[in-house]
């Protein structure tokens, strides 16, 4: 049986979660990812799992499962949406967020084609898929541009990198769910071929930490993160990790995850 490991970096506790992944249908490939969230109303922690099945002959399909810590039961959730950036969902306002794959686009398309009308969200509490409006900032299918969904200053963000010009525009949805609240807050000047950059967090000193990579993987040969001085418009290596890694932002918690998951029943709903 395959397992997933949940880890609290603060308490250094780990919990194994059984996956029970279905067999891949003949002629299909599978993409797999998981995301971790919290429902403050019921005080429960949940894992969202997305299985994407695709082939060279059709548009493919998505299967979604939710696992609640303490129950050890995977429940299947119905969805008609096809998330494009299924990896590293952006978590804000109690929901995960992804770009939506256009109706006629496949996961084999390079680059994939986005539906520019909305962003997909999954509410951890209600366990419902919804849409969040966004504005079309540029032609998303242009190979000279990189579009990244994220969370900056506790707001849903979209970063659009213009590779030829060597700059990144960062937009924030300042009033969650309101299309008109999308506001361009930063315009960064990047030189030296730093493509596929993802802004991560604004520090107290005003510097913006940038992850240089694709699909969450760092592309810098030494695994460095970068610090961008917004006022001076200068960039420097911020954290010399030294190895090929994936970087994430997380909120510290002293909750003991090992004390939550103690039952032994495992099932697929």
C-alpha positions in Angstrom: 0.0 0.0 0.0 1.3 3.5 -0.9 1.5 6.1 1.8 1.8 9.8 2.2 3.6 11.5 5.1 2.2 14.5 6.9 4.7 16.6 8.8 4.5 19.5 11.2 7.8 21.3 10.8 7.4 23.1 14.2 6.8 20.0 16.4 8.8 17.7 14.0 6.0 15.1 14.2 5.0 12.9 11.2 1.9 10.9 10.5 1.6 8.3 7.7 -1.6 8.4 5.6 -2.5 5.4 3.4 -3.3 6.4 -0.2 -5.1 3.4 -1.8 -4.5 4.8 -5.3 -6.6 3.2 -8.0 -4.8 1.4 -10.9 -4.1 3.6 -13.9 -6.5 2.7 -16.9 -4.8 1.3 -20.0 -3.6 4.0 -22.3 -3.6 6.8 -19.6 -1.0 8.6 -17.6 -1.6 9.9 -14.1 -0.6 13.1 -12.3 -1.0 13.2 -8.5 -0.8 15.8 -5.9 -2.1 16.6 -2.4 -2.8 19.7 -0.3 -3.3 20.3 3.4 -5.8 22.6 4.9 -7.7 23.5 8.1 -11.5 24.1 8.8 -11.8 26.4 11.8 -15.5 25.9 12.1 -15.2 22.2 12.8 -11.6 22.3 14.0 -10.6 19.7 11.6 -7.5 19.2 9.4 -8.0 17.8 5.9 -5.9 16.5 3.0 -7.2 17.2 -0.5 -5.9 14.7 -3.1 -6.2 15.3 -6.9 -5.7 12.4 -9.4 -5.5 13.5 -13.0 -5.8 10.9 -15.7 -4.8 11.9 -19.3 -3.8 10.5 -22.6 -2.8 11.6 -26.1 -6.3 10.9 -27.5 -8.7 12.8 -25.2 -9.0 15.6 -22.7 -8.7 13.4 -19.7 -10.5 13.5 -16.4 -10.0 14.4 -12.7 -10.8 12.5 -9.5 -10.8 14.3 -6.2 -10.6 12.8 -2.7 -10.7 14.4 0.8 -9.1 12.8 3.9 -9.9 14.1 7.4 -7.3 13.5 10.0 -8.6 11.3 12.8 -11.1 9.5 10.5 -8.6 7.9 8.1 -11.3 7.7 5.3 -10.8 9.0 1.8 -14.1 10.4 0.5 -14.6 11.0 -3.2 -15.7 14.6 -4.2 -17.5 15.3 -7.4 -16.1 18.0 -9.7 -16.5 19.2 -13.3 -13.4 21.4 -13.2 -10.0 20.6 -14.5 -7.3 22.4 -12.5 -4.3 23.4 -14.6 -1.6 24.0 -12.1 -2.6 21.0 -9.9 0.7 21.1 -8.0 1.2 23.6 -5.2 -2.3 24.9 -4.8 -2.5 28.4 -3.3 -4.3 28.4 0.1 -6.1 31.5 1.3 -9.5 32.3 2.8 -9.9 28.7 3.8 -9.7 27.5 0.2 -7.3 26.0 -2.3 -6.9 27.8 -5.6 -5.8 26.7 -9.1 -5.9 28.1 -12.6 -8.6 26.5 -14.7 -7.6 24.5 -17.8 -9.5 25.7 -20.9 -12.2 23.3 -22.1 -10.4 22.2 -25.3 -6.9 22.1 -23.7 -5.2 18.9 -22.5 -2.5 18.3 -19.9 -0.2 17.4 -22.7 -0.4 20.9 -24.3 2.9 22.9 -23.9 2.1 25.5 -22.8 -1.4 24.6 -21.4 -4.2 27.0 -22.3 -5.9 28.8 -19.4 -9.5 29.7 -19.0 -9.1 33.4 -18.5 -12.5 34.0 -17.0 -12.1 32.4 -13.5 -9.9 30.6 -11.0 -11.0 27.3 -9.4 -11.3 27.2 -5.6 -12.1 24.4 -3.2 -13.5 25.4 0.2 -12.0 23.2 2.9 -15.0 23.6 5.2 -17.9 23.0 2.8 -15.9 20.7 0.6 -17.3 22.5 -2.5 -15.6 23.6 -5.7 -16.3 27.2 -6.7 -14.9 29.8 -9.1 -13.2 33.1 -8.3 -13.1 35.8 -10.9 -9.9 37.2 -12.3 -8.9 39.6 -15.0 -7.1 38.8 -18.2 -3.7 40.5 -17.9 -2.1 39.2 -21.1 -2.4 36.4 -23.6 -2.0 33.4 -21.2 -1.0 31.0 -24.1 2.0 33.2 -25.1 5.2 31.1 -24.7 7.1 34.3 -23.8 5.0 34.8 -20.6 4.8 32.9 -17.3 1.6 33.2 -15.2 1.9 32.1 -11.5 -0.9 31.9 -8.9 0.0 32.5 -5.3 -0.7 34.3 -2.0 1.0 37.6 -1.2 0.2 39.7 1.9 -2.7 37.3 2.7 -4.3 38.0 -0.6 -4.8 35.8 -3.7 -2.1 36.9 -6.2 -1.4 36.5 -9.9 2.1 37.2 -11.1 2.7 37.7 -14.8 6.3 37.5 -16.1 7.2 39.1 -19.4 10.3 37.2 -20.3 11.4 39.4 -23.2 11.1 42.6 -21.2 12.6 40.9 -18.1 9.8 42.1 -15.7 7.1 40.7 -13.4 3.8 42.4 -12.6 2.1 41.2 -9.4 -1.6 41.6 -8.9 -3.5 41.1 -5.7 -7.2 40.4 -5.1 -7.6 42.9 -2.2 -11.3 42.1 -1.6 -11.6 38.3 -1.9 -14.1 37.3 -4.5 -14.6 40.7 -6.0 -13.3 41.0 -9.6 -12.9 44.7 -9.5 -10.5 44.5 -6.5 -7.7 43.0 -8.6 -4.9 45.6 -8.2 -1.4 45.7 -9.6 0.8 46.3 -6.6 4.4 45.5 -7.8 6.3 45.7 -11.1 9.6 44.0 -10.7 12.6 44.4 -13.1 14.4 41.1 -13.5 17.6 40.7 -15.5 19.9 37.8 -16.2 17.5 35.2 -17.5 15.5 34.5 -14.3 12.5 32.9 -16.0 9.7 30.9 -14.3 9.9 33.0 -11.1 7.3 32.8 -8.4 7.0 35.5 -5.7 6.6 33.9 -2.3 6.4 36.4 0.6 7.0 40.0 1.4 9.3 40.3 4.5 9.0 42.9 7.2 12.0 44.8 5.7 10.0 45.2 2.4 12.1 42.6 0.5 10.2 40.1 -1.7 11.4 36.5 -1.6 11.3 34.8 -5.1 11.4 31.2 -5.9 13.2 30.5 -9.2 11.7 27.3 -10.6 9.0 25.4 -12.4 6.3 23.2 -11.0 7.6 24.1 -7.5 11.1 22.8 -8.3 14.0 25.2 -7.9 15.9 25.7 -11.2 18.9 27.5 -9.8 21.8 25.1 -10.0 22.6 25.6 -6.3 19.0 25.8 -5.2 19.0 29.4 -4.2 16.0 31.6 -3.3 16.2 35.3 -4.3 15.5 38.5 -2.4 14.2 41.5 -4.4 14.5 45.0 -3.0 11.4 46.6 -4.2 12.5 50.2 -3.6 16.0 49.8 -5.2 14.8 47.3 -7.8 17.8 45.1 -7.1 18.0 41.3 -6.6 20.3 39.1 -4.6 20.6 35.5 -3.5 18.8 35.3 -0.2 18.9 31.7 1.1 21.7 29.5 -0.2 20.0 26.1 0.2 22.8 24.3 -1.5 20.7 21.4 -2.9 17.8 20.8 -5.3 14.7 21.5 -3.2 11.1 22.7 -3.3 10.4 25.8 -1.2 7.1 26.5 0.6 5.6 29.1 3.0 3.8 27.6 6.0 2.1 28.9 9.2 3.7 27.6 12.4 1.4 25.5 14.6 1.9 23.6 17.9 -0.9 21.3 17.2 0.1 17.6 17.6 -0.9 15.9 14.4 0.1 12.5 15.8 -2.6 12.8 18.5 -5.2 13.6 15.9 -4.8 10.5 13.7 -5.1 7.5 16.1 -7.8 5.3 14.6 -7.1 2.3 12.4 -10.0 2.1 10.0 -9.1 2.8 6.4 -11.6 3.0 3.6 -12.2 4.6 0.2 -15.5 6.5 -0.2 
